[in-house]
């Protein structure tokens, strides 16, 4: 896989090759990320149903090049606490989610739902009738995530799922098995601050379960202009 990625990167670095491919760094200031897309993506407003059945606003950025497809789904979990409190107040007596849950679980189990967001998103892929060829914990610019690779129906799919500042990011790229692996797309994810500058944490790995939910203060990071 590494050899394929290196060869593909060298091809794009050849004079005129990058222009021919039409790849560009796409920046979403609204969702605070950047990624390499083959042209401007189509943006669709949608929703995401969480593991515990909460409905959350989401946005999908998608593009295609030939038979290869690329997408970034961003799910905003910031309304989850409010929804959890509302469910807690209205749930019938005897329901386990009627418990306050305290600092650990939260009313309506909303904290539990958010902590499990990455794993739940991965589980939606594991239910597909494909062969999983690789699955690992990983990080991008010191933000933790999970990487997944699958094969099926003549396609190879690369997925990277992470959570940053209470937003869930699901990157998916699918390409025919006889074409270059689409891993460069999922590896191009970058995090942006309010000024549109690239964030890279320096002290420790960012975890939404701890830093996003305020258990610990967010680690220090350095900001730089996008290359």
N, C-alpha and C positions, 0 to 999 in steps of 0.2 A: 504493500500500500504506500509506504514512504517513497519508494522509487517512482511510482506513478505520480504522486503529488509533486515530486521534485521536477520530473520531466515536464509536467503540465505547467508548473510555474516558470520553467525556463522557456517554454514555448511562448507564454504570454509576455515574457521579457524581451523577446526578439523584436527588432525594429519593425514597427507597423503592425505587429501581432496584437498588441493590446487594443489598438484602435479598431482593428478588424473584429475582435471579439466583442467590443462594445461594453466592457465591464467598467463600472464606476462605483465610487464610494457613495453610498446613499446614506444620508443623515436624517434622522427623525428627531427633531428637537422636542416634539410633543411627547414621545416615548423614551427619549434620552438614550438612544443607541445609534450605532452606525454599522453597516454591513456592506459587503460587495455584492451588487446586483448587476445582472446583464441588462442595463437600461433602467428607466424609471419603473418602479413597481406599481401595480394596481392596489389601491387601498380600500378595504371593505370594513364597515362597522358591523360588529356582530356581538354575540354574547358567549359566555362559557359557563357551563354548569359544573360546579365544584364537586368534590367527592361527597360532601354532606348535603348536596342539593341546593346550594346557594347560586343564584344567577348573577354573574358578574359581567361588566362591560369589557369588550375585547375589540381588538383591531387586527386585521390580517393584511400584511404586505406581501404581494405575490408577483412572480414574474416567470416567464418561460423562455427557453432557448431550444428550439427544436423539440425533441421529446423529453428534455430535461426540465424539471420544474423546481422552483425555489420559493420558499415562503417563510415569513416570520410572523408568528401569532403572539400578540402581547395582551395579557390579561391583567386588568387592574384590580387588585385585591383591597384597595384602600376603603371600600364601602363595606367590607366584610364584617367589621366590628359592629357597625350600626345594624346590619341585618341580623347578626347573632343576638344582639340585645333584644331586638324586636321579636325574634323567634322565642327567646327565653321567656319573655313576658307573656306570650300567648300560648305557649305549649301546654298540653293537658297534664293534669296531675298524674304523677307516676312515670312520666317520660323522663329518661335519664338526662335529656338535654334541658330539663327544667332546672337542674342544679346550676347554681351561679358559676361554678367552674373555677372561680378565683383567678389568680395571676397565671396559673399554669395552663388551664384549658380555655378559660374565658366563657362568658354567657353564650349559650347555644353552640358550644364547642368551636367557636370561630377561630381561636388560636390553633387548635388542633388541626382544623381544616387547612389553615394557611401553612403550618409547618409541613404538612404532608403534600403540598401542592406539586412539588417536583416529582415525587414518587408516583402520585396519582396520574400525572401527565404521562410518565413513562408507561404506566400500566395500560393506558389506552392503546399504546403501540404494541405491547406484548400480547394483546388480545387479537391482533391481526394474524391471519393465516400465513405468516412469513417466517423464514428461518432467521433467528438472531445470530449474527456472526461475531458481534462484539458488544459488550456493555461495560461501562466503567465510570467511576467517579472522576471528575476532571475540574478544571477551572479555566476561565478566560479573564486575563488581567486581574487575577487574584479574587475573582468572584466564583464561588463554587457552583458546579452544575453536574449534570449527568450526560454522558455521550452514549449513543446507541447506533448500531449498524445492523441492517437487515437486508435479506434478499428474498425475492419472490416475484412470480409473474414476469420473469425476464428483466426485472428492475433491481437496482441497488439503491438503498435509501440510507442516508445519513441524517441523524437527528441530534441536536444538542439542546438541552433544556436547563435553564438557570432562572434564578430569582434575584432581583436587585431592587432595593427600595420599594418592596411590596408590589412589584410587578413581575409576573411570570412571563418568560420569553421562551418560545418554542420555535426553534429553527429546524426546517426540514428541507432536504434536497434529494430528489429522486432522479436517477439517470439509468438508461439502458445498460445492461451488464457488459455490453461490448464497447462502451464508451468510457472516457476518463471518469474516475471516481469524483463525486461532487463534494469532497471533503473540504476544499478550499473555501466554500461558501460558509459552512458552519464554523470554520476556524477564523473567519474574518470579523466576528462579532466584537464590537468595542462599546464601552460604556461612556456616556457623556454627562457632564455636569450642566448646571443651569445656563452656562455661557457657551455651551456647545463644544467644550474642550474635552479631550479624551481623559478618562480617569484610569489610573492604575494604583491599586492599594499597595502600600509599602510595608506596613507593620505586620499584618496578618491577613489571612484569607477572609473575605467578607462572606458572612452567612446570614441570609434573611431571617432564619429561625432565631438568631440571637441579635444581630444588629438591626435588621428591619423591624423587628418587634420590640426593640428598645431594651432588651435584656442587658446588652452592653452598648457602650458608645461606639459609633462607627469608627473604624480604624482610619489612620491618616492615609492620605493618597497624594500623588503628584498629578498635576494636570498639564497637558501639553496640547499643542495644535495637532489636528488630524493630518496625517501624512498623505 
